């Protein structure tokens, strides 16, 4: 698979950032059983931005890039890396709070409803081993409640990625995960409609997801088809 190197420009990118043109077949096979070629992956309604950088780099890029300047992000408490994620948010000037989720579905519904009424939260970020049964169920419950609101869900996969049909079904806006090959270290799977809305709001030239997405489009054929989702 061909790797393009994004060359830095003065006062924009201080170093070379390597991006892959399309998501690799190994990652596609992990996320879906459907016969989707890398070149046509965008037809799912999702886009992939693949970095030859650590998952931490991908996480920072999402944090810097997707929360509107007048909105806040909620970080789900997990007693693992929530404080680290909060530190990253603070580093990029992203207003944030740590959210302790209740244990019952009924209480979760009340919490999400109250958050939606405040109208100052744009995203909730949850970081976990997404394929552990208890974590997967928590994500499903949270995502289903968020569908009733305008708050979008960001999932940071600490181990393997979620399946694409699950990501789409739960209307997950962004999923951050490890790459599946030696030349792709991390991947951001992003809902295309959400990527479009992220234009111009990144707090950092180097960590600008919209900019990286646009650069991956340079080699795409001009006659693209309508999205399948």
N, C-alpha and C positions, 0 to 999 in steps of 0.2 A: 504494500500500500504506500502511496506517495505521501511524503511529509513535506509540508510547506513551512518555511521559517518566516515569521513576521519580523521584518527588520525594524529596529528602533528608529525613530525620527527625533530630532532635537525638540526638547521640552514636551515630548509626548510619551514615548516609551524609552526608559533608560537602558533597556537591555533587550536581547532577542528573546521572543516568546515563541515557542514552537507549537503549532496547531496542526491537527490532522484534518484533511479535507472532509472526510465523512467518518461516521462511527464505524468501527471494525465489525466484521461478521461474528466474531466471538461474543461481543457484547450484545448484538442483536439476538443471537441464538439463546443467550441467557435470559433476555427480557421477553421474548416472544417466540412461539412455535411457527408463526406465519412466515411464508417465504418472501421476506422483504429484502431487497438488495440495499446495500449502503447508500447508493445514489438516490434511491426513492424513499428513504426513511422519512423524509419530511412529509410524505403523504399521510402519515399517521396523525398529523397535527402537532407533532413534537419535533424539535430540532436538537441536534447534539453539538456541543462544543467540546472537543477533546484536546486536552493539554498534555504536553510532555513535561508535566510538572506534578507536584504532589497534590493529593486531595485537599490538603490545607490551602494550597494556592487557589483551587477551584472554589472552596468554601469562602475564602476572603473575597474572591471576585463576585460571587453572588451577593454576599452581605453588602459590599460596596455599591452594587449596581442596581438592585431591584426595589429598594424601599424608597418611595417618594420623599422628597426633602421635608415635607410637612407631615409625615406619618411616622409611626413607631412600629417596631417589631417586637413580638413576644417570643421568648425562648423557653421551651418546655424544660422544666427542671428534671434532671436525670441523675444527679449525684455523680456525674462522670466528667463531662466536658462542657456543661452549661456555663460555668464561670469563665472558661476559656473563650467560648463563643461570645459571651457578653463583653469580654475584654476586646475581642476583634471589633465588635459593634462600636464600642467606645473609641477605639483607635480611628475609625472612619467617620466618627461623628453621627452614627446612626442611633437615634433615641430608642431605648429598649427597656424591657422589664422581663424578669424571670417569672414564668407562670407555673404554679403547682397545680397539676390537673387533679380533679377529684376522682375517687375510685369508682363511683357508680355512673351509669349512663344518664340517669335522671339529673344528677348534679352537674354533669358535664354539659348537658343541654342548657341548664340555667346559666352556667359560667359563660359559655360561648354567646348566648343571647345577650347577656349583660355587656360583654366586650363589644359586640356589634353595635349596641346602642351608643357607645361612647364615640364611635366613628373616627377614632384617631389611630387605629391599628390597621395596617395594610397586610401584614404577613404574620404567620406563626411558624417558627422553625423548630422542628423536632429532630434530634440526633439519636440514633439507636441502631442496634442490630435488627434491621427491619424484617428479617425472615424468622426471627424467634417468634413462636406462636403468640406469646403474651404481648410482645411489642407490635406485631402485625395487627392484632385485634385493637390495640389502643389507637394506632394510626387510622384504622378503618372507622372507628367510632368518632374520632376527632374530625376526620375528613368529611364524614357524612353530616356532622353538625355544621361544619364550615360552609357546606354547600348552600345553606340557608342564609348565608351572609356574603358580604363582599370581601371578606378576609381570605387571603390565599395561603396555601400550605407549601412550605419548603421542607423537604425531607433530606437529611444528611445521613447517608448509609455508612455506618462504621465498619460493616463487613461487606457482604455481597449486595448487589443491586436488587431492587424490586422488579417484578415482571411488568412489562409495558402495559399489558391489559389492566393490571391492577392500578398502575399510575394513572391511566386514562379514566378508568372507572371511578376512581376517587377524586378526579379533577385536581391532581397534584400539579402545582405550578412549576416547581423546580425540584429535581432530584440530583443530588451530588453523590458520586460514587467513584470507586477505583476503576481504572482501566483494566482491560482483560488481556493486554499484551505487553511485551517489553518496551514498545515504542509509544504506548499511550498510558500515561500514569494516572490520569484522572479524567472524568467526564462529567459535564453538566447536561442533563436531559431537561429541556425547557419547553413548556407550552408556547407555541409560536405567538399566540395572541398576547401573552405576557411579555415575551421578548420585545415585541413591537412597542409596548408601553414603557419599556425601560430606557428608551432613547434619551440621552442627555441628562440622566439623573445620577450617574456614577460619581462617587466622591473621589475617584482616583483615575488618572489616565492609564496607569498600568493595570488596574483591576477594573476594567470596563467590559462587562459581559456583552453588551450590545455591540460594541466596537469589534470584539473578537468574532461575534456571530457574523457581522457584516463581512469580515475578512474571509470567513469560510465560504461565503456565497460567491466570491469572485470567480471560482472555477465552475460554478453550477451552470448547467445549460440554460439558455434563455427561455426555452419553451417548456416551463415547468407546468405540471398538471395541478388542478384544484386539489385541496387537501381532502383526504378520505375521512377525516374526523373533524 
